[in-house]
Amino acid sequence: MEIKDKILYEDNHLVVCYKDYGILSQEDSSKASDMLNLLKDYIKEKYNKLGAVFLGLVHRLDRNTEGVMVYARTSKAASRLSEAIRNNTFNKRYIAVVEGSMDSSGTLIDKLSKDEKNRKAYIDNKNGKEAILKYTKLLEAKINGVLVSYVEIELVTGRFHQIRCQLANIGHPLFADTKYGSKNFTDKPVLQAYSLTFIHPTTKEEMVFKKVDFTNNFENLRGKYEA
């Protein structure tokens, strides 16, 4: 992967990139390829930086989710972007392929907790943290005979595995998300963070980044699988 081809925007304060399916947001015990270190190496080489490169992780995408991310190049930018996330002024939108026929639109409000041992989120109405998402169905189709809905999702909060858990809870798991109940399989991504909007941490300009580069997006599948 040529990391320079994944850069959507960069300045002295931040770098916006597109994370591919299968790449980690941040290094973990698997030592698999991750965006944080790839970007650090890119910055170090491009700007001939000596010593360690600072790059702040302010949000994450799961390994099997592709899409737009922003990393902070200064501690001040990291702090302000993190504050925007806490204040719900950091807007993230996704396209997802979910099983079954969804309603045309709706809002899901739950309380989620994290099962650390099994790396899984679960509904916990007593002790969980509030999780809110809004969805709009784009169309229905069939994938290998399975009825699915293509939905746009706006995350109001950003909990661990929030989309996966909340959709599975109402009987519409992501297609092929066996961890949350799907019995189907695909080796391609079914969740894409296609849009990111936030206020620049220093210029205060609204920054909007959209990239629909989804292997299984609804336009590509419409003709082949539409019911």
BELHUDA-V214070 format. One record per residue. N is the residue number from 1. RES is the residue in one small letter. SS is DSSP state (hx for helix, st for strand, lp for the rest). PHI is phi in degrees with one decimal (* if undefined). Layout:
BEGIN
n & res & ss & phi
N & RES & SS & PHI
N & RES & SS & PHI
END
This chain:
BEGIN
n & res & ss & phi
1 & m & lp & *
2 & e & lp & -85.1
3 & i & hx & -62.6
4 & k & hx & -62.1
5 & d & hx & -76.6
6 & k & hx & -98.6
7 & i & st & -82.1
8 & l & st & -95.8
9 & y & st & -167.3
10 & e & st & -153.5
11 & d & lp & -148.1
12 & n & lp & -73.0
13 & h & lp & -111.4
14 & l & st & -156.4
15 & v & st & -138.4
16 & v & st & -107.9
17 & c & st & -139.1
18 & y & st & -114.2
19 & k & st & -89.2
20 & d & lp & -79.7
21 & y & lp & -57.1
22 & g & lp & 92.1
23 & i & lp & -98.1
24 & l & st & -75.0
25 & s & lp & -73.9
26 & q & lp & -149.1
27 & e & lp & -58.7
28 & d & lp & -130.6
29 & s & lp & -66.0
30 & s & lp & -73.2
31 & k & lp & 61.8
32 & a & lp & -73.2
33 & s & lp & -58.4
34 & d & st & -138.0
35 & m & hx & -65.1
36 & l & hx & -58.7
37 & n & hx & -73.5
38 & l & hx & -61.7
39 & l & hx & -70.4
40 & k & hx & -60.4
41 & d & hx & -64.1
42 & y & hx & -61.8
43 & i & hx & -65.7
44 & k & hx & -58.8
45 & e & hx & -73.3
46 & k & hx & -63.4
47 & y & lp & -105.0
48 & n & lp & 50.8
49 & k & lp & -79.2
50 & l & lp & -93.3
51 & g & lp & 75.4
52 & a & lp & -72.4
53 & v & lp & -101.5
54 & f & lp & -82.8
55 & l & lp & -150.9
56 & g & st & -94.1
57 & l & st & -86.8
58 & v & lp & -109.5
59 & h & lp & -155.2
60 & r & lp & -130.2
61 & l & lp & -124.3
62 & d & lp & -59.3
63 & r & lp & -54.5
64 & n & lp & -93.9
65 & t & lp & -112.5
66 & e & st & -106.2
67 & g & st & 151.6
68 & v & st & -82.2
69 & m & st & -134.8
70 & v & st & -125.9
71 & y & st & -119.1
72 & a & st & -94.9
73 & r & lp & -94.9
74 & t & lp & -135.5
75 & s & hx & -66.0
76 & k & hx & -64.9
77 & a & hx & -63.2
78 & a & hx & -61.6
79 & s & hx & -64.7
80 & r & hx & -71.1
81 & l & hx & -68.1
82 & s & hx & -63.5
83 & e & hx & -64.7
84 & a & hx & -61.4
85 & i & hx & -65.1
86 & r & hx & -63.0
87 & n & lp & -90.2
88 & n & lp & 59.7
89 & t & lp & -110.0
90 & f & lp & -114.3
91 & n & st & -94.5
92 & k & st & -122.2
93 & r & st & -124.4
94 & y & st & -126.6
95 & i & st & -115.5
96 & a & st & -131.8
97 & v & st & -105.9
98 & v & st & -118.5
99 & e & st & -80.1
100 & g & lp & 90.4
101 & s & lp & -97.5
102 & m & lp & -79.0
103 & d & lp & -62.7
104 & s & lp & -63.5
105 & s & st & -164.9
106 & g & st & 175.5
107 & t & st & -128.4
108 & l & st & -107.4
109 & i & st & -127.5
110 & d & st & -139.1
111 & k & st & -119.2
112 & l & st & -117.8
113 & s & st & -126.1
114 & k & st & -115.9
115 & d & st & -87.5
116 & e & lp & -63.5
117 & k & lp & -63.7
118 & n & lp & -97.3
119 & r & lp & 51.8
120 & k & st & -146.4
121 & a & st & -90.5
122 & y & st & -148.6
123 & i & st & -71.0
124 & d & lp & -142.3
125 & n & lp & -66.8
126 & k & lp & -87.6
127 & n & lp & -118.7
128 & g & lp & -75.4
129 & k & st & -92.8
130 & e & st & -61.2
131 & a & st & -130.0
132 & i & st & -129.9
133 & l & st & -140.5
134 & k & st & -116.9
135 & y & st & -136.4
136 & t & st & -136.6
137 & k & st & -76.1
138 & l & st & -93.1
139 & l & st & -170.6
140 & e & st & -114.0
141 & a & st & -154.9
142 & k & st & -123.4
143 & i & st & -116.4
144 & n & lp & 51.1
145 & g & lp & 86.0
146 & v & st & -97.4
147 & l & st & -71.4
148 & v & st & -133.4
149 & s & st & -118.1
150 & y & st & -98.2
151 & v & st & -127.3
152 & e & st & -95.6
153 & i & st & -123.9
154 & e & st & -109.8
155 & l & st & -84.4
156 & v & lp & -87.1
157 & t & lp & -115.9
158 & g & lp & -131.9
159 & r & lp & -89.2
160 & f & lp & -57.8
161 & h & lp & 52.6
162 & q & hx & -58.3
163 & i & hx & -59.2
164 & r & hx & -60.7
165 & c & hx & -71.0
166 & q & hx & -65.8
167 & l & hx & -69.3
168 & a & hx & -62.6
169 & n & hx & -64.0
170 & i & lp & -101.2
171 & g & lp & 86.5
172 & h & lp & -130.2
173 & p & lp & -64.9
174 & l & st & -58.5
175 & f & lp & -56.3
176 & a & lp & 75.4
177 & d & lp & -86.8
178 & t & hx & -64.5
179 & k & hx & -64.9
180 & y & hx & -116.8
181 & g & lp & 107.8
182 & s & lp & -71.9
183 & k & lp & -105.5
184 & n & lp & -101.1
185 & f & lp & -145.0
186 & t & lp & -151.1
187 & d & lp & -98.8
188 & k & lp & -118.3
189 & p & lp & -69.1
190 & v & lp & -124.0
191 & l & st & -141.0
192 & q & st & -131.3
193 & a & st & -84.3
194 & y & st & -90.7
195 & s & st & -141.0
196 & l & st & -138.7
197 & t & st & -131.0
198 & f & st & -157.3
199 & i & st & -90.2
200 & h & lp & -57.6
201 & p & lp & -64.9
202 & t & lp & -120.3
203 & t & lp & -81.0
204 & k & lp & 67.4
205 & e & lp & -77.9
206 & e & st & -73.4
207 & m & st & -109.4
208 & v & st & -126.1
209 & f & st & -129.6
210 & k & st & -132.0
211 & k & lp & -150.7
212 & v & lp & -98.2
213 & d & lp & -135.2
214 & f & lp & -100.7
215 & t & lp & -52.9
216 & n & lp & -107.3
217 & n & lp & -67.0
218 & f & hx & -64.0
219 & e & hx & -67.1
220 & n & hx & -68.6
221 & l & hx & -93.8
222 & r & hx & -52.0
223 & g & hx & -68.1
224 & k & hx & -82.1
225 & y & hx & -120.2
226 & e & lp & -60.1
227 & a & lp & -67.3
END
